[in-house]
C-alpha cells in the first residue's frame, strides 16, 4: 500500500472516500485490471462501518465484514490509497479530470514507520479519542485504532506537547516534526464520489438538552459502547460509569423536521435503534428498554421480522413524539411524551437513566463547491438519470453510497458495485471511440 504517490501517477479511476462504498467500488474496478486511486480524508480507510458493533438484520460483526475489504484494497496491486487527503479542486477538459489534492501532514514518515507503536507507548499526552466518540482516550501520537489501515502512527499537532520523546524512542527515525502539507494534481478518466455521510449534532434540537447531560448520547456512541472492542468492554453510563437500568431511544430526533433543515427520513434510524436495543437486551438482560417512535420503517428484506423479533424479546415500543428531555437528579432524565398508544392519557412523563437520540444523516462533503457535480436541495449528490442511480450531472463522474442520500449498508454495497460497472462501461466506450477516431484519421 502506497501512502505517497507522484503527480505523474495516472489512475484510470479516482475514488473519493475510503468507506465501504469506496472500497467496494475500488475492488470491483481493480479486479478488472483498472488502476484505482482511493482518496480518504481520515487517517484510516474503513469509513463509518468500521466503528459499528454489528449490522442489521443479521447481527453479523461489522468489523468482520469491513476489515477484509480494507485489507484487500490495501494489498491489491491495482489500488493506491492516500489517507489524510482531501480534494481541493477539479477541472474537466476533453474528458480528462484534473484533480488537485491536499495531503495533510501526519508528522510521521509512513515509508519508515513500521507500526511498532513504541512512540504511542512513550507519549504522556492524551486527549478524548474521536474513534471512541470521546469515551476513551488516545495518545497525541498513535495508530488511529486497533485495526486501522494503514497501521501507521499519526501525530496530532493540536495536542502534541512537543517533548520529543516519540522521536527519541522511534527505532526507524520516522518522526518528522517539520512535515508540511503536500499538494499534487492527478489526471484521471473517471471519478466515483463515495464521500459518505455525517450525523447532525446531538444538540441540534435544544429541547432535548443534550448540551446539559452527557447521558443523552448519539447512536454512534451507543455503537462504541456495544462493541466488543469498545472503550469499556461493556455498557456503562458516560456521566458516572453506572450500568444503565432504563434506556430510551428517541427516534426522528434529527430528521423529518423542516425546522432543523432535515425534512427527509434518514431511513436507517429505526433499524439501527432496534438493533442496538436487541444488543442491549443481551448485554443488560435486566434493563428496561423503550423505543419512542413516530413510524417504524422496516423497508428491507427481513427487516419487518427483525422488528417483530425485538417486540417478542420484550423491548417496549411507544408510538408518539418526545417533546422534551429534562436532566434531573442523579444524572437521570425525564422524557415528556405525547403518545398515541393511550387515548385517555396521551401526555406522559417517563424516567430513564440513558437516552439515545436518533440523529439525521447529512452529507459528509459538498462536491459542488470544488467539482462539476451538482447537488440536490437536500445537499446530497443529485442523480438526474431515471435509469442509472449512480450517474451525476457531470459525464464520467459517478456516485455511490450515502453520498447520494441516506441508505443502509446492503444498498450501499449494491450501489457501489453498480457504480463500478458504469465506470467500466464508460471507460470501455470512451476508449473504443478513441480507437475508432484514430482508425478514421489514420
MISEDREN-984785 format. One record per residue: residue in three letters; x negated, y, z negated of N, C-alpha, C in turn. Coordinates in steps of 0.2 Angstrom, whole numbers, padded with zeros to 4 digits, always signed. Example, Ala and Ser with C-alpha at 12.3 -4.5 7.8 and 13.67 -1.06 7.14 Angstrom:
<recs>
Ala-0066-0028-0039-0062-0022-0039-0066-0016-0039/Ser-0064-0011-0035-0068-0005-0036-0064+0000-0039/
</recs>
This chain:
<recs>
Unk-0004-0006+0000+0000+0000+0000-0004+0006+0000/Unk-0004+0010+0005-0007+0017+0005-0004+0022+0002/Unk-0007+0026-0002-0004+0032-0005-0007+0038-0002/Unk-0011+0038+0002-0014+0043+0006-0014+0041+0013/Unk-0012+0046+0018-0012+0045+0025-0015+0051+0028/Unk-0017+0051+0034-0019+0057+0038-0014+0059+0042/Unk-0014+0065+0044-0009+0068+0049-0009+0065+0055/Unk-0014+0061+0057-0014+0058+0064-0011+0052+0064/Unk-0008+0050+0058-0004+0043+0057+0003+0045+0061/Unk+0005+0041+0065+0011+0042+0069+0016+0036+0068/Unk+0021+0037+0063+0025+0031+0062+0031+0031+0067/Unk+0034+0026+0068+0040+0025+0073+0046+0029+0069/Unk+0046+0027+0063+0052+0030+0059+0050+0033+0052/Unk+0052+0038+0050+0051+0041+0044+0058+0040+0039/Unk+0057+0037+0034+0062+0035+0029+0062+0040+0023/Unk+0066+0044+0022+0066+0049+0017+0070+0046+0011/Unk+0066+0044+0006+0069+0041+0000+0067+0034-0001/Unk+0065+0032-0007+0062+0025-0008+0067+0021-0013/Unk+0073+0023-0013+0078+0019-0017+0080+0013-0013/Unk+0085+0010-0015+0087+0003-0012+0089+0004-0005/Unk+0092+0010-0003+0094+0011+0004+0088+0012+0008/Unk+0083+0016+0006+0077+0017+0010+0073+0011+0011/Unk+0073+0007+0005+0068+0001+0005+0071-0004+0010/Unk+0078-0005+0010+0081-0010+0014+0080-0008+0022/Unk+0081-0002+0023+0081+0001+0030+0073+0000+0032/Unk+0069+0002+0028+0062+0001+0030+0060-0006+0031/Unk+0062-0011+0027+0060-0018+0028+0063-0021+0034/Unk+0070-0019+0036+0073-0021+0042+0069-0019+0048/Unk+0067-0013+0048+0063-0010+0053+0056-0013+0054/Unk+0053-0013+0048+0046-0016+0049+0046-0023+0051/Unk+0051-0027+0049+0051-0034+0052+0052-0034+0059/Unk+0054-0029+0062+0055-0028+0070+0048-0025+0073/Unk+0043-0025+0069+0036-0023+0071+0036-0016+0073/Unk+0040-0012+0069+0040-0005+0070+0036-0002+0064/Unk+0033+0004+0065+0029+0007+0059+0033+0012+0056/Unk+0033+0011+0049+0038+0015+0045+0034+0018+0039/Unk+0036+0025+0038+0033+0029+0033+0039+0030+0028/Unk+0038+0028+0022+0043+0030+0017+0040+0035+0012/Unk+0044+0041+0012+0043+0046+0008+0047+0046+0001/Unk+0044+0046-0004+0048+0046-0011+0045+0052-0015/Unk+0050+0056-0018+0048+0062-0022+0046+0060-0029/Unk+0048+0054-0031+0046+0052-0038+0039+0048-0038/Unk+0037+0046-0044+0031+0043-0044+0031+0036-0043/Unk+0037+0033-0042+0038+0026-0040+0044+0025-0036/Unk+0043+0020-0031+0049+0018-0027+0054+0014-0032/Unk+0060+0013-0029+0065+0009-0033+0071+0013-0034/Unk+0071+0020-0034+0077+0024-0035+0081+0023-0041/Unk+0087+0024-0041+0092+0023-0047+0093+0016-0049/Unk+0093+0012-0044+0094+0005-0046+0089+0001-0050/Unk+0083+0003-0050+0078+0000-0054+0079+0002-0062/Unk+0083+0007-0063+0084+0009-0070+0091+0006-0073/Unk+0094+0002-0069+0101-0001-0071+0099-0007-0075/Unk+0104-0009-0079+0104-0016-0083+0106-0021-0078/Unk+0112-0021-0076+0115-0027-0072+0119-0023-0067/Unk+0121-0027-0062+0126-0025-0057+0132-0028-0057/Unk+0137-0024-0055+0144-0027-0055+0146-0030-0048/Unk+0150-0035-0047+0154-0038-0052+0151-0045-0054/Unk+0145-0046-0052+0141-0052-0053+0137-0053-0059/Unk+0136-0047-0062+0132-0046-0068+0125-0049-0067/Unk+0122-0048-0061+0115-0050-0059+0111-0045-0062/Unk+0105-0047-0064+0099-0042-0066+0098-0037-0060/Unk+0098-0031-0062+0097-0026-0056+0090-0026-0055/Unk+0085-0026-0060+0078-0026-0059+0076-0032-0055/Unk+0079-0038-0056+0078-0044-0052+0079-0043-0044/Unk+0084-0039-0043+0086-0038-0036+0081-0033-0033/Unk+0080-0027-0036+0076-0022-0034+0069-0023-0033/Unk+0066-0026-0039+0058-0027-0039+0055-0031-0033/Unk+0059-0036-0031+0056-0040-0025+0056-0035-0019/Unk+0061-0031-0018+0061-0027-0012+0056-0021-0012/Unk+0055-0019-0018+0049-0014-0019+0043-0017-0018/Unk+0041-0023-0020+0035-0027-0019+0034-0028-0011/Unk+0040-0031-0008+0039-0032-0001+0038-0026+0003/Unk+0041-0021+0001+0039-0014+0005+0032-0012+0004/Unk+0030-0013-0002+0023-0010-0004+0018-0015+0000/Unk+0019-0021+0001+0014-0026+0004+0015-0027+0011/Unk+0020-0024+0014+0022-0025+0021+0017-0021+0026/Unk+0014-0025+0030+0008-0021+0034+0011-0016+0039/Unk+0018-0016+0040+0020-0010+0044+0023-0005+0040/Unk+0023-0005+0034+0026+0001+0030+0020+0004+0026/Unk+0020+0011+0026+0016+0015+0022+0021+0019+0017/Unk+0019+0020+0011+0023+0023+0006+0019+0029+0003/Unk+0022+0035+0003+0020+0041+0000+0024+0043-0006/Unk+0022+0042-0012+0026+0044-0018+0024+0051-0020/Unk+0027+0055-0024+0026+0061-0026+0026+0066-0020/Unk+0030+0065-0015+0030+0068-0009+0037+0071-0007/Unk+0038+0077-0005+0044+0080-0003+0044+0082+0004/Unk+0049+0082+0008+0050+0085+0014+0051+0093+0014/Unk+0047+0097+0017+0047+0104+0016+0051+0107+0022/Unk+0049+0104+0028+0052+0107+0034+0052+0101+0040/Unk+0057+0102+0045+0057+0098+0050+0059+0102+0057/Unk+0055+0100+0062+0057+0103+0069+0057+0098+0074/Unk+0062+0098+0078+0063+0093+0083+0062+0096+0090/Unk+0057+0093+0094+0056+0096+0101+0055+0090+0106/Unk+0059+0089+0111+0058+0084+0116+0059+0077+0113/Unk+0063+0077+0108+0065+0070+0104+0060+0068+0099/Unk+0055+0072+0098+0050+0071+0093+0051+0075+0087/Unk+0051+0072+0081+0052+0076+0075+0046+0077+0071/Unk+0044+0083+0070+0038+0086+0067+0040+0087+0060/Unk+0038+0084+0055+0040+0084+0048+0034+0086+0044/Unk+0035+0092+0040+0030+0094+0035+0031+0092+0029/Unk+0026+0088+0026+0027+0085+0019+0022+0088+0014/Unk+0025+0089+0008+0021+0091+0002+0020+0085-0003/Unk+0013+0083-0003+0012+0078-0008+0009+0082-0015/Unk+0013+0081-0020+0011+0084-0026+0005+0081-0030/Unk+0001+0084-0033-0005+0081-0037-0003+0077-0043/Unk-0006+0071-0043-0005+0067-0049-0011+0067-0054/Unk-0016+0070-0052-0022+0071-0055-0026+0064-0057/Unk-0024+0059-0053-0027+0053-0053-0028+0051-0046/Unk-0034+0049-0044-0036+0046-0038-0033+0039-0037/Unk-0028+0038-0033-0025+0032-0033-0029+0026-0029/Unk-0034+0029-0025-0038+0024-0022-0043+0021-0027/Unk-0045+0025-0032-0049+0022-0038-0045+0019-0043/Unk-0039+0021-0045-0036+0019-0051-0034+0011-0050/Unk-0036+0007-0055-0034+0000-0055-0028-0002-0059/Unk-0025+0003-0062-0019+0002-0066-0020-0002-0072/Unk-0026-0001-0075-0028-0004-0082-0025-0001-0088/Unk-0022+0005-0087-0019+0009-0092-0023+0011-0098/Unk-0029+0010-0098-0034+0012-0103-0033+0020-0105/Unk-0032+0024-0099-0030+0031-0101-0024+0032-0104/Unk-0019+0028-0103-0012+0029-0106-0013+0027-0114/Unk-0017+0022-0115-0018+0019-0122-0022+0024-0126/Unk-0026+0028-0123-0031+0033-0126-0027+0039-0128/Unk-0022+0041-0124-0019+0048-0124-0015+0048-0130/Unk-0016+0054-0134-0012+0055-0140-0006+0059-0139/Unk-0005+0062-0133+0001+0067-0132+0007+0063-0129/Unk+0013+0064-0132+0019+0060-0130+0024+0066-0129/Unk+0029+0064-0124+0035+0068-0123+0041+0063-0121/Unk+0047+0065-0122+0053+0061-0120+0052+0058-0113/Unk+0053+0051-0113+0052+0048-0107+0058+0049-0102/Unk+0057+0052-0096+0063+0053-0092+0066+0046-0089/Unk+0062+0041-0088+0064+0035-0086+0069+0032-0091/Unk+0068+0033-0097+0072+0030-0103+0077+0035-0105/Unk+0079+0040-0101+0084+0045-0102+0082+0049-0108/Unk+0076+0050-0110+0074+0054-0116+0074+0050-0122/Unk+0076+0043-0122+0077+0040-0128+0071+0037-0131/Unk+0066+0036-0127+0059+0034-0129+0054+0039-0127/Unk+0048+0038-0128+0043+0042-0127+0038+0039-0122/Unk+0034+0044-0119+0029+0042-0114+0023+0046-0115/Unk+0017+0043-0114+0011+0047-0114+0010+0052-0109/Unk+0006+0057-0110+0005+0063-0105+0002+0060-0098/Unk-0002+0054-0099-0004+0051-0093-0002+0044-0094/Unk+0001+0041-0089+0004+0034-0090+0007+0032-0083/Unk+0007+0025-0082+0011+0022-0077+0018+0023-0078/Unk+0022+0026-0073+0029+0028-0074+0033+0023-0078/Unk+0033+0017-0077+0037+0012-0081+0034+0005-0079/Unk+0036+0000-0083+0033-0006-0083+0032-0009-0076/Unk+0038-0009-0072+0037-0012-0065+0037-0007-0060/Unk+0034-0001-0061+0034+0004-0056+0029+0002-0050/Unk+0030+0004-0044+0026+0003-0039+0025+0010-0035/Unk+0019+0012-0035+0013+0009-0036+0012+0009-0044/Unk+0008+0004-0046+0006+0003-0053-0001+0007-0054/Unk+0001+0014-0054-0005+0019-0054-0003+0024-0060/Unk-0008+0026-0064-0006+0031-0069-0005+0038-0065/Unk-0001+0042-0068+0001+0049-0066+0000+0053-0072/Unk-0003+0059-0071-0004+0064-0077+0001+0069-0076/Unk+0005+0070-0082+0010+0076-0082+0006+0082-0084/Unk+0005+0087-0080+0001+0093-0081+0005+0097-0087/Unk+0012+0097-0087+0015+0101-0091+0014+0099-0098/Unk+0013+0093-0100+0012+0090-0106+0005+0088-0108/Unk+0001+0089-0103-0006+0087-0105-0010+0092-0110/Unk-0013+0089-0115-0017+0093-0119-0024+0095-0117/Unk-0026+0093-0111-0032+0094-0108-0038+0093-0113/Unk-0037+0087-0116-0043+0085-0121-0048+0081-0118/Unk-0046+0078-0112-0051+0075-0108-0053+0068-0110/Unk-0049+0065-0115-0050+0058-0117-0049+0053-0112/Unk-0044+0054-0108-0042+0050-0102-0048+0049-0097/Unk-0051+0054-0096-0057+0054-0091-0062+0050-0094/Unk-0063+0051-0100-0069+0048-0104-0068+0040-0104/Unk-0062+0038-0104-0061+0030-0105-0060+0027-0098/Unk-0058+0031-0093-0057+0028-0087-0063+0024-0084/Unk-0062+0018-0082-0068+0014-0080-0070+0015-0073/Unk-0066+0019-0069-0067+0020-0062-0068+0027-0060/Unk-0068+0032-0065-0068+0039-0064-0063+0041-0059/Unk-0057+0039-0061-0051+0040-0056-0048+0047-0058/Unk-0049+0050-0064-0046+0056-0066-0049+0062-0063/Unk-0044+0066-0059-0046+0072-0056-0042+0078-0058/Unk-0045+0081-0063-0041+0087-0065-0040+0093-0060/Unk-0044+0093-0055-0044+0098-0050-0040+0097-0044/Unk-0036+0091-0044-0032+0089-0039-0027+0095-0037/Unk-0026+0096-0030-0022+0101-0028-0016+0098-0024/Unk-0011+0102-0023-0005+0099-0018-0008+0098-0011/Unk-0005+0094-0008-0008+0092-0001-0002+0092+0004/Unk-0003+0096+0009+0002+0097+0015-0001+0093+0021/Unk+0004+0090+0024+0002+0086+0030+0009+0086+0035/Unk+0008+0086+0041+0013+0086+0046+0013+0079+0050/Unk+0019+0076+0050+0020+0069+0053+0024+0070+0059/Unk+0022+0067+0064+0026+0066+0070+0030+0059+0071/Unk+0036+0059+0072+0039+0053+0072+0045+0053+0077/Unk+0047+0047+0080+0053+0047+0084+0059+0047+0081/Unk+0060+0045+0075+0066+0044+0072+0066+0045+0064/Unk+0071+0047+0061+0071+0048+0054+0078+0045+0051/Unk+0077+0042+0045+0083+0040+0041+0083+0044+0034/Unk+0088+0047+0033+0089+0051+0027+0092+0046+0022/Unk+0089+0044+0017+0091+0039+0011+0089+0042+0005/Unk+0091+0049+0004+0089+0053-0002+0093+0051-0008/Unk+0099+0047-0008+0102+0045-0014+0107+0051-0017/Unk+0107+0050-0024+0112+0054-0027+0109+0056-0034/Unk+0112+0061-0037+0111+0063-0044+0118+0063-0047/Unk+0118+0063-0054+0124+0064-0058+0124+0071-0060/Unk+0130+0074-0060+0131+0081-0063+0130+0081-0070/Unk+0128+0086-0073+0126+0087-0080+0132+0084-0085/Unk+0129+0081-0090+0134+0079-0095+0138+0085-0099/Unk+0135+0091-0098+0138+0097-0101+0142+0100-0096/Unk+0144+0098-0090+0147+0101-0085+0154+0103-0087/Unk+0157+0100-0092+0164+0101-0095+0163+0103-0102/Unk+0163+0110-0104+0162+0112-0111+0166+0109-0116/Unk+0173+0107-0114+0177+0105-0118+0175+0098-0121/Unk+0171+0094-0118+0168+0088-0121+0162+0089-0125/Unk+0160+0095-0126+0155+0096-0131+0149+0092-0132/Unk+0146+0090-0126+0140+0086-0126+0134+0089-0128/Unk+0134+0096-0127+0129+0100-0130+0128+0100-0137/Unk+0134+0098-0141+0134+0099-0148+0133+0092-0151/Unk+0132+0087-0148+0131+0080-0151+0127+0075-0146/Unk+0122+0072-0149+0118+0068-0145+0121+0061-0144/Unk+0127+0060-0147+0131+0054-0147+0136+0054-0141/Unk+0136+0060-0137+0140+0060-0131+0135+0059-0126/Unk+0135+0054-0122+0130+0052-0118+0132+0051-0111/Unk+0127+0051-0106+0129+0050-0099+0129+0042-0098/Unk+0132+0040-0092+0131+0032-0091+0124+0030-0090/Unk+0120+0034-0087+0113+0031-0086+0110+0030-0092/Unk+0111+0034-0098+0108+0032-0104+0111+0026-0107/Unk+0117+0024-0106+0120+0018-0108+0117+0012-0105/Unk+0115+0013-0098+0112+0008-0094+0105+0006-0098/Unk+0101+0011-0100+0095+0010-0103+0096+0007-0110/Unk+0101+0009-0113+0102+0006-0120+0104-0002-0119/Unk+0107-0004-0114+0109-0010-0112+0104-0015-0109/Unk+0099-0011-0106+0094-0015-0103+0089-0019-0107/Unk+0088-0025-0106+0083-0029-0110+0077-0026-0111/Unk+0074-0022-0106+0068-0019-0107+0069-0011-0108/Unk+0075-0010-0111+0076-0003-0113+0072+0000-0119/Unk+0073+0006-0121+0069+0009-0126+0069+0006-0133/Unk+0075+0003-0135+0076+0000-0142+0076-0008-0142/Unk+0078-0011-0136+0079-0018-0136+0086-0020-0138/Unk+0090-0015-0140+0097-0016-0142+0100-0010-0142/Unk+0107-0010-0143+0111-0004-0143+0111+0000-0149/Unk+0108+0006-0150+0108+0010-0156+0111+0017-0154/Unk+0114+0020-0159+0117+0027-0158+0111+0032-0158/Unk+0110+0036-0153+0105+0041-0152+0103+0045-0158/Unk+0109+0048-0161+0108+0053-0167+0104+0050-0173/Unk+0106+0044-0175+0104+0041-0181+0102+0034-0181/Unk+0102+0030-0175+0100+0023-0175+0105+0019-0177/Unk+0111+0021-0179+0116+0017-0181+0119+0012-0175/Unk+0120+0006-0177+0123+0001-0172+0131+0004-0172/Unk+0133+0006-0166+0140+0008-0165+0145+0003-0166/Unk+0150+0005-0169+0156+0000-0170+0162+0002-0166/Unk+0162+0008-0163+0168+0010-0159+0165+0014-0154/Unk+0166+0012-0148+0163+0015-0142+0169+0017-0137/Unk+0168+0023-0134+0173+0026-0130+0170+0028-0123/Unk+0173+0026-0118+0171+0028-0111+0177+0032-0108/Unk+0175+0038-0106+0179+0044-0104+0178+0044-0096/Unk+0183+0042-0093+0182+0042-0085+0184+0049-0082/Unk+0182+0050-0076+0183+0056-0072+0181+0062-0076/Unk+0175+0061-0080+0173+0067-0084+0169+0072-0080/Unk+0167+0069-0074+0163+0074-0070+0165+0074-0063/Unk+0171+0071-0061+0173+0071-0054+0181+0072-0054/Unk+0184+0072-0048+0191+0073-0047+0193+0079-0051/Unk+0189+0084-0050+0191+0091-0054+0188+0097-0050/Unk+0192+0100-0046+0190+0106-0042+0187+0111-0046/Unk+0188+0112-0053+0186+0117-0057+0178+0117-0058/Unk+0175+0111-0057+0168+0110-0058+0165+0108-0051/Unk+0169+0109-0045+0166+0108-0039+0165+0101-0036/Unk+0168+0097-0040+0168+0090-0038+0175+0087-0037/Unk+0179+0089-0032+0186+0086-0031+0187+0079-0030/Unk+0181+0076-0027+0182+0069-0025+0181+0064-0030/Unk+0183+0058-0029+0182+0052-0033+0174+0049-0032/Unk+0171+0048-0037+0164+0045-0036+0164+0038-0035/Unk+0170+0034-0035+0171+0028-0033+0168+0022-0037/Unk+0162+0023-0040+0159+0018-0044+0160+0018-0051/Unk+0163+0024-0054+0163+0025-0061+0167+0020-0065/Unk+0173+0018-0062+0177+0013-0065+0174+0007-0066/Unk+0170+0005-0061+0167-0002-0061+0161-0002-0066/Unk+0157+0003-0066+0151+0003-0070+0153+0004-0077/Unk+0159+0007-0079+0161+0008-0085+0164+0001-0088/Unk+0167-0003-0084+0170-0009-0085+0164-0014-0086/Unk+0159-0013-0082+0153-0017-0083+0149-0016-0089/Unk+0148-0010-0091+0145-0008-0097+0149-0010-0103/Unk+0156-0009-0103+0160-0012-0108+0159-0019-0109/Unk+0159-0023-0104+0158-0030-0105+0151-0032-0108/Unk+0146-0029-0105+0140-0030-0108+0139-0028-0116/Unk+0143-0022-0117+0143-0020-0124+0147-0025-0128/Unk+0152-0028-0126+0156-0033-0129+0151-0039-0131/Unk+0147-0041-0127+0142-0046-0128+0137-0045-0133/Unk+0134-0038-0132+0129-0036-0137+0132-0034-0144/Unk+0138-0032-0144+0141-0030-0150+0148-0033-0151/Unk+0148-0039-0153+0154-0043-0152+0160-0040-0157/Unk+0158-0036-0163+0162-0034-0167+0164-0027-0166/Unk+0162-0024-0161+0163-0017-0159+0170-0016-0156/Unk+0173-0011-0157+0180-0009-0153+0177-0005-0147/Unk+0180-0007-0141+0178-0003-0135+0184-0001-0131/Unk+0184+0005-0130+0190+0008-0127+0188+0012-0120/Unk+0192+0011-0115+0191+0015-0109+0197+0019-0108/Unk+0196+0026-0108+0201+0030-0106+0201+0032-0099/Unk+0206+0031-0095+0206+0032-0088+0212+0035-0085/Unk+0212+0038-0079+0217+0040-0076+0220+0035-0071/Unk+0215+0032-0067+0217+0026-0062+0211+0022-0062/Unk+0212+0015-0062+0207+0010-0061+0206+0009-0053/Unk+0200+0011-0051+0199+0010-0043+0195+0004-0042/Unk+0198-0002-0042+0194-0008-0041+0194-0010-0034/Unk+0190-0007-0029+0192-0007-0022+0188-0013-0019/Unk+0183-0016-0022+0178-0020-0018+0180-0028-0019/Unk+0176-0032-0016+0178-0039-0017+0176-0041-0024/Unk+0181-0044-0027+0180-0047-0034+0181-0042-0039/Unk+0182-0035-0037+0182-0030-0042+0189-0030-0046/Unk+0194-0032-0043+0200-0032-0047+0200-0038-0052/Unk+0197-0044-0050+0196-0049-0055+0192-0047-0061/Unk+0186-0043-0059+0182-0041-0064+0185-0037-0069/Unk+0190-0032-0067+0194-0028-0071+0198-0033-0076/Unk+0202-0037-0073+0206-0042-0077+0202-0046-0082/Unk+0196-0048-0080+0192-0052-0085+0190-0047-0091/Unk+0189-0041-0090+0187-0036-0095+0193-0036-0100/Unk+0199-0035-0097+0205-0035-0101+0206-0041-0105/Unk+0204-0047-0102+0205-0053-0106+0200-0054-0111/Unk+0194-0050-0111+0189-0050-0116+0191-0046-0122/Unk+0196-0042-0121+0199-0038-0127+0197-0031-0127/Unk+0194-0029-0121+0192-0022-0120+0199-0018-0119/Unk+0199-0013-0123+0205-0009-0123+0205-0003-0118/Unk+0211-0003-0114+0211+0001-0108+0217+0006-0110/Unk+0216+0013-0110+0221+0018-0112+0222+0022-0106/Unk+0227+0022-0103+0228+0027-0097+0231+0034-0100/Unk+0227+0038-0098+0228+0045-0100+0222+0050-0099/Unk+0222+0056-0101+0217+0061-0100+0214+0063-0106/Unk+0208+0063-0107+0205+0065-0113+0204+0073-0112/Unk+0207+0077-0116+0207+0084-0116+0201+0087-0119/Unk+0199+0084-0125+0193+0087-0128+0190+0082-0133/Unk+0183+0083-0134+0180+0079-0138+0176+0083-0144/Unk+0178+0082-0150+0175+0086-0155+0170+0082-0160/Unk+0164+0085-0161+0160+0081-0166+0163+0083-0173/Unk+0163+0077-0177+0165+0078-0184+0159+0075-0188/Unk+0161+0074-0194+0156+0072-0199+0153+0065-0198/Unk+0147+0064-0200+0143+0058-0199+0141+0056-0192/Unk+0141+0061-0188+0140+0060-0181+0145+0057-0177/Unk+0151+0056-0180+0156+0053-0176+0160+0058-0172/Unk+0165+0056-0167+0168+0060-0163+0175+0059-0163/Unk+0179+0064-0162+0186+0064-0162+0189+0066-0155/Unk+0192+0061-0151+0195+0062-0145+0202+0064-0145/Unk+0204+0070-0142+0211+0072-0141+0213+0069-0134/Unk+0218+0065-0134+0220+0061-0128+0227+0062-0127/Unk+0229+0064-0120+0236+0064-0118+0237+0057-0114/Unk+0241+0053-0117+0241+0046-0114+0248+0045-0111/Unk+0248+0041-0106+0255+0039-0103+0257+0032-0105/Unk+0253+0029-0110+0255+0022-0112+0260+0022-0118/Unk+0261+0028-0121+0265+0029-0127+0270+0035-0126/Unk+0276+0034-0123+0280+0039-0121+0282+0043-0128/Unk+0283+0039-0133+0285+0043-0140+0280+0047-0143/Unk+0274+0045-0142+0268+0048-0145+0262+0050-0140/Unk+0264+0054-0135+0259+0055-0129+0252+0058-0132/Unk+0253+0063-0136+0247+0067-0139+0244+0063-0145/Unk+0238+0060-0144+0235+0056-0149+0228+0059-0150/Unk+0225+0056-0156+0218+0058-0158+0215+0051-0160/Unk+0209+0050-0157+0206+0044-0159+0198+0045-0161/Unk+0196+0041-0166+0189+0042-0168+0184+0037-0166/Unk+0179+0039-0163+0174+0034-0161+0167+0037-0163/Unk+0162+0032-0163+0155+0034-0165+0150+0035-0159/Unk+0153+0033-0153+0149+0034-0147+0153+0035-0141/Unk+0152+0040-0137+0156+0042-0131+0152+0042-0125/Unk+0154+0039-0120+0150+0039-0114+0155+0042-0108/Unk+0152+0048-0106+0156+0052-0101+0154+0049-0094/Unk+0159+0048-0090+0158+0046-0083+0157+0052-0078/Unk+0150+0053-0077+0149+0059-0073+0149+0058-0065/Unk+0150+0063-0062+0151+0063-0055+0145+0062-0051/Unk+0145+0059-0045+0140+0058-0040+0139+0064-0036/Unk+0134+0067-0036+0132+0073-0031+0126+0072-0027/Unk+0125+0075-0022+0119+0074-0018+0113+0076-0021/Unk+0108+0071-0020+0101+0072-0023+0097+0077-0020/Unk+0099+0079-0013+0094+0083-0009+0099+0086-0004/Unk+0097+0092-0002+0101+0096+0003+0097+0096+0010/Unk+0098+0091+0014+0094+0091+0020+0095+0097+0025/Unk+0101+0100+0024+0102+0106+0029+0098+0111+0028/Unk+0095+0112+0022+0090+0118+0021+0084+0117+0024/Unk+0082+0111+0026+0075+0110+0029+0075+0106+0035/Unk+0081+0103+0037+0081+0099+0043+0087+0101+0048/Unk+0087+0098+0054+0093+0100+0058+0099+0096+0056/Unk+0099+0092+0051+0105+0088+0049+0110+0093+0045/Unk+0117+0092+0047+0122+0096+0044+0125+0092+0038/Unk+0127+0096+0033+0131+0093+0028+0138+0095+0028/Unk+0142+0090+0025+0149+0091+0024+0151+0096+0018/Unk+0157+0098+0018+0159+0103+0012+0157+0100+0005/Unk+0157+0094+0004+0155+0091-0002+0148+0091-0004/Unk+0144+0093+0001+0136+0093+0000+0133+0087+0003/Unk+0136+0082+0004+0133+0076+0007+0132+0076+0014/Unk+0128+0072+0017+0126+0072+0024+0133+0071+0028/Unk+0134+0075+0033+0140+0074+0037+0139+0069+0042/Unk+0144+0065+0043+0144+0059+0048+0149+0060+0053/Unk+0148+0064+0058+0154+0066+0063+0156+0060+0067/Unk+0152+0055+0068+0155+0049+0073+0160+0045+0070/Unk+0165+0043+0073+0170+0039+0071+0169+0032+0072/Unk+0163+0030+0075+0162+0023+0076+0155+0021+0073/Unk+0151+0026+0071+0145+0025+0068+0144+0029+0061/Unk+0145+0026+0056+0144+0029+0049+0137+0031+0047/Unk+0132+0029+0051+0125+0031+0050+0123+0037+0054/Unk+0127+0039+0059+0124+0044+0064+0126+0051+0060/Unk+0121+0056+0061+0121+0063+0059+0123+0067+0065/Unk+0123+0074+0063+0124+0079+0068+0118+0080+0073/Unk+0112+0077+0071+0106+0078+0074+0104+0071+0078/Unk+0102+0071+0084+0100+0065+0088+0094+0062+0085/Unk+0094+0056+0084+0088+0052+0081+0087+0053+0074/Unk+0092+0056+0070+0091+0056+0063+0098+0053+0061/Unk+0097+0048+0056+0102+0044+0054+0102+0044+0046/Unk+0108+0042+0043+0109+0042+0036+0111+0035+0033/Unk+0109+0034+0027+0110+0028+0024+0112+0029+0016/Unk+0116+0025+0014+0117+0025+0006+0121+0031+0004/Unk+0120+0033-0002+0123+0038-0006+0122+0045-0003/Unk+0117+0046+0001+0115+0052+0004+0121+0055+0008/Unk+0125+0050+0011+0131+0052+0015+0138+0052+0011/Unk+0137+0050+0004+0143+0050+0000+0143+0045-0005/Unk+0147+0045-0010+0147+0040-0016+0149+0033-0013/Unk+0145+0028-0015+0146+0021-0013+0143+0017-0018/Unk+0145+0011-0018+0142+0006-0023+0136+0003-0019/Unk+0132-0002-0023+0126-0005-0021+0127-0009-0015/Unk+0133-0013-0015+0134-0018-0009+0135-0014-0003/Unk+0139-0008-0003+0140-0004+0003+0133-0001+0005/Unk+0130+0001+0000+0123+0005+0002+0118+0000+0005/Unk+0118-0006+0003+0113-0010+0007+0116-0012+0014/Unk+0122-0013+0014+0125-0014+0021+0124-0009+0026/Unk+0125-0002+0023+0124+0003+0027+0117+0005+0029/Unk+0112+0003+0024+0105+0003+0026+0103-0001+0032/Unk+0106-0007+0032+0105-0012+0037+0108-0009+0044/Unk+0113-0006+0043+0117-0003+0049+0112+0003+0052/Unk+0110+0007+0047+0105+0012+0050+0099+0010+0053/Unk+0096+0005+0050+0090+0002+0054+0092-0001+0061/Unk+0098-0004+0061+0100-0007+0068+0101-0001+0073/Unk+0104+0005+0071+0105+0010+0075+0098+0014+0077/Unk+0094+0014+0072+0087+0017+0074+0084+0012+0079/Unk+0084+0006+0078+0081+0001+0083+0084+0002+0090/Unk+0090+0002+0090+0094+0003+0096+0092+0010+0100/Unk+0091+0015+0096+0090+0022+0098+0083+0022+0101/Unk+0078+0019+0097+0071+0019+0100+0070+0015+0106/Unk+0074+0009+0106+0074+0005+0112+0076+0009+0118/Unk+0082+0012+0118+0085+0016+0123+0080+0022+0125/Unk+0077+0025+0120+0073+0031+0121+0067+0029+0125/Unk+0064+0023+0123+0058+0021+0127+0059+0018+0133/Unk+0065+0015+0134+0067+0012+0141+0068+0018+0146/Unk+0071+0023+0143+0072+0029+0148+0065+0032+0150/Unk+0060+0032+0145+0053+0035+0147+0050+0030+0152/Unk+0051+0024+0152+0048+0019+0156+0051+0020+0163/Unk+0058+0021+0163+0061+0022+0170+0059+0029+0173/Unk+0058+0034+0169+0056+0040+0171+0049+0040+0174/Unk+0045+0036+0171+0038+0035+0174+0038+0031+0180/Unk+0042+0026+0181+0043+0022+0187+0045+0027+0193/Unk+0050+0031+0191+0053+0035+0196+0048+0040+0199/Unk+0044+0043+0194+0039+0048+0196+0032+0045+0198/Unk+0032+0039+0197+0025+0036+0198+0024+0035+0205/
</recs>
